[in-house]
Amino acid sequence: MAGHSQFKNIMHKKGRADKARAKLFSKLAREITVAAKLGMPDPAFNPRLRAAILAARAENVPKDNIERAIKKSQGGDTENYDEIRYEGYAPGGVAVIVEALTDNRNRTAGEVRAIFTKNGGNLAETGAVSFMFDRIGAVEYDADKASADDMLEAAIDAGAEDVISDDNGHQIFTKPDDLAGVTKALEAKYGEPRKSALLWKPQNTISVDDEAGEKILKMIDALDDNEDVQNVYANFEVSDALVNKMSA
């Protein structure tokens, strides 16, 4: 009986993982379609599309899925998605920015508001917390692509603002308008990066205890689980032990 129960648990976890993966693939494909529709369908001339494809490859999205998402942008029956940014607060006064792509603004606004409320947060007006973040470009490479010194020199020469290197890899930060140029210059030297994207970087972070941290992480998970939500940013820090516990 115990063995049967364990098997059911494994299957349940696999089912959850497969469902989450399918949802992630759908979100990545949506960004590719929107990027290709707003600009040219050729990533060589469309930095946003290039970044979307890199993000998809990093998650092992099949090539056929990527090509299908690009072709979808050229069809006359393509859904029209609005880009919306929501801002609010999580428990402990932590600032949260949510980026969404939606074909129904009212539905998404209601769902995002409900997630904030259910998890002890509150949605605010656009602009309420974004002043606590910087809009930046970020390029990432694996640690074995170059030494910290070599990456720093190459990034600065390419026009980057800052570089952080550690065992997890190299993070190169740029001004938003410089992201495409820096990415192209580094790619010529080190090959395709694992990530190139615009993001919201908190100017300062708030340390919260495990109790508040657990609530915040549950709220972020719920937002991530929403099919219209593309990215979630928050200005808080929690212990590695809690992160590992929540990821188990």
C-alpha positions in Angstrom: 0.0 0.0 0.0 2.8 2.4 0.9 4.5 1.6 -2.4 1.3 2.3 -4.3 0.9 5.6 -2.4 4.4 6.6 -3.2 3.8 5.8 -6.9 0.7 8.0 -6.9 2.7 10.9 -5.3 5.4 10.6 -8.0 2.8 10.6 -10.8 1.0 13.6 -9.2 4.3 15.5 -9.0 5.1 14.6 -12.6 1.6 15.7 -13.7 2.1 19.1 -11.9 5.5 19.5 -13.5 4.2 18.7 -17.0 1.3 21.1 -16.5 3.6 23.9 -15.4 5.9 23.2 -18.3 3.1 23.4 -20.8 1.9 26.7 -19.3 5.5 28.1 -19.4 5.8 27.0 -23.1 2.5 28.8 -23.8 3.7 32.0 -22.2 7.0 32.0 -24.0 5.2 31.3 -27.3 2.8 34.2 -26.7 5.8 36.6 -26.1 7.4 35.4 -29.4 4.1 35.9 -31.3 3.6 39.4 -29.8 7.2 40.4 -30.5 7.1 39.2 -34.1 3.8 41.0 -34.7 5.0 44.3 -33.2 8.3 44.2 -35.2 9.8 42.2 -38.0 9.4 38.4 -37.9 13.2 38.1 -38.3 15.1 38.0 -34.9 18.2 39.6 -36.6 16.2 42.8 -37.0 13.9 42.6 -34.0 15.7 42.7 -30.6 12.6 41.9 -28.7 11.9 38.8 -30.8 15.5 37.8 -30.4 15.2 38.0 -26.6 12.0 36.0 -26.7 13.6 33.2 -28.7 16.6 33.1 -26.3 14.2 32.8 -23.4 12.4 30.0 -25.1 15.6 28.1 -26.0 16.8 28.5 -22.4 13.7 26.5 -21.3 14.2 23.9 -24.1 11.1 24.9 -26.1 11.2 22.8 -29.3 12.3 24.6 -32.5 9.0 23.8 -34.2 7.1 25.6 -31.4 9.2 28.7 -31.8 8.7 28.7 -35.6 5.0 28.1 -35.2 4.7 31.1 -32.8 6.5 33.3 -35.3 4.3 32.2 -38.2 1.2 32.8 -36.0 2.1 36.5 -35.8 1.7 36.8 -39.6 -1.8 35.4 -39.7 -4.8 37.5 -40.0 -6.6 35.7 -37.2 -3.9 36.4 -34.5 -5.2 37.4 -31.1 -4.5 41.0 -30.1 -2.7 41.1 -26.8 -2.4 44.2 -24.6 0.8 44.7 -22.5 -0.2 45.7 -19.0 1.8 46.4 -15.9 0.3 46.0 -12.5 1.9 47.3 -9.3 1.1 46.6 -5.7 2.3 45.4 -2.3 2.8 42.0 -0.9 2.8 41.2 2.9 5.5 43.2 4.8 5.3 46.2 2.5 7.2 44.4 -0.3 6.8 46.1 -3.7 5.6 44.0 -6.6 5.5 44.6 -10.3 3.5 42.2 -12.6 3.9 42.3 -16.3 1.1 40.6 -18.4 0.0 40.0 -21.9 -3.7 39.6 -22.2 -6.6 39.5 -24.7 -9.0 40.4 -21.9 -8.0 43.3 -19.7 -10.9 43.0 -17.4 -10.4 39.3 -16.7 -6.7 39.7 -16.1 -7.1 42.7 -13.8 -9.7 40.9 -11.7 -7.6 37.7 -11.4 -4.4 39.6 -10.5 -6.3 41.7 -7.9 -7.8 38.5 -6.4 -4.4 36.9 -6.1 -3.0 40.0 -4.3 -6.0 40.2 -1.9 -6.1 36.4 -1.2 -2.4 36.4 -0.2 -2.5 39.4 2.1 -1.4 42.0 -0.4 -3.1 44.9 -2.2 -3.0 46.1 -5.8 -2.2 49.8 -6.3 -2.2 52.3 -9.1 0.4 52.0 -11.9 3.4 54.0 -10.8 2.9 53.3 -7.1 6.0 51.2 -6.7 7.9 51.2 -10.1 9.9 54.3 -8.9 11.6 51.8 -6.5 12.9 49.8 -9.4 15.2 50.6 -12.3 14.3 49.5 -15.9 17.4 47.9 -17.2 18.7 45.4 -19.8 20.3 42.2 -18.6 22.5 39.7 -20.5 23.5 36.4 -18.8 26.2 33.9 -19.6 27.3 30.7 -17.9 30.3 31.0 -15.6 32.5 28.9 -17.9 32.2 31.2 -20.9 34.8 33.6 -19.6 36.7 34.7 -16.5 35.2 37.5 -14.4 37.9 39.9 -15.6 37.5 39.0 -19.2 33.8 39.3 -19.1 34.0 42.6 -17.4 36.4 44.0 -19.9 34.3 42.7 -22.9 31.0 44.0 -21.4 32.4 47.5 -20.6 33.9 47.7 -24.1 30.5 46.7 -25.5 28.8 49.6 -23.6 27.4 47.8 -20.6 26.9 49.6 -17.2 27.8 46.9 -14.7 28.8 43.2 -14.4 28.2 40.7 -11.6 30.1 37.4 -11.8 29.8 34.5 -9.5 29.5 30.7 -9.5 26.1 30.9 -11.1 27.4 32.9 -14.1 27.8 36.4 -15.4 25.1 39.1 -15.3 25.7 42.1 -17.5 23.5 45.1 -17.0 22.8 47.8 -19.6 20.7 50.8 -20.2 17.4 49.7 -21.9 18.3 51.2 -25.3 21.8 49.6 -25.2 20.6 46.0 -24.6 20.5 44.9 -28.3 23.9 46.4 -29.1 25.6 44.9 -26.0 24.1 41.5 -26.6 25.2 41.5 -30.2 28.8 42.5 -29.3 29.1 39.9 -26.6 27.5 37.2 -28.8 30.2 37.8 -31.4 32.8 37.1 -28.7 31.2 34.5 -26.5 28.4 33.0 -28.5 24.6 33.1 -27.7 23.8 34.2 -24.1 21.4 32.2 -22.0 19.3 35.3 -21.5 18.9 38.8 -22.9 15.9 40.8 -21.6 14.6 44.0 -20.2 13.6 43.7 -16.5 12.9 45.6 -13.4 15.7 45.7 -10.9 14.9 46.8 -7.3 17.0 49.7 -6.2 17.0 48.3 -2.6 15.7 45.1 -1.1 13.8 44.4 2.1 14.8 41.4 4.3 11.7 39.6 5.6 11.3 36.8 8.1 10.3 33.3 7.0 6.7 33.7 7.9 6.2 36.8 5.7 8.6 35.3 3.1 6.4 32.2 2.8 3.3 34.3 2.2 5.1 36.4 -0.4 6.5 33.4 -2.3 3.1 31.8 -2.4 1.7 35.0 -3.8 4.4 35.1 -6.5 3.8 31.5 -7.3 0.1 32.2 -7.7 0.8 35.1 -10.0 3.3 33.1 -12.0 0.6 30.4 -12.4 -1.8 32.8 -14.1 -1.7 32.3 -17.8 -1.7 36.0 -18.7 1.2 36.9 -16.3 4.6 37.0 -18.0 7.0 38.3 -15.3 6.9 39.1 -11.6 9.4 41.3 -9.8 9.6 42.1 -6.1 12.1 43.9 -3.8 12.6 41.4 -1.0 15.1 38.9 0.3 14.4 35.6 2.1 16.6 32.8 3.5 18.0 30.1 1.2 16.4 27.6 3.5 12.9 29.0 2.9 13.5 29.1 -0.9 14.6 25.4 -0.8 11.6 24.5 1.3 9.1 26.2 -1.0 10.8 24.6 -4.1 10.6 21.1 -2.6 
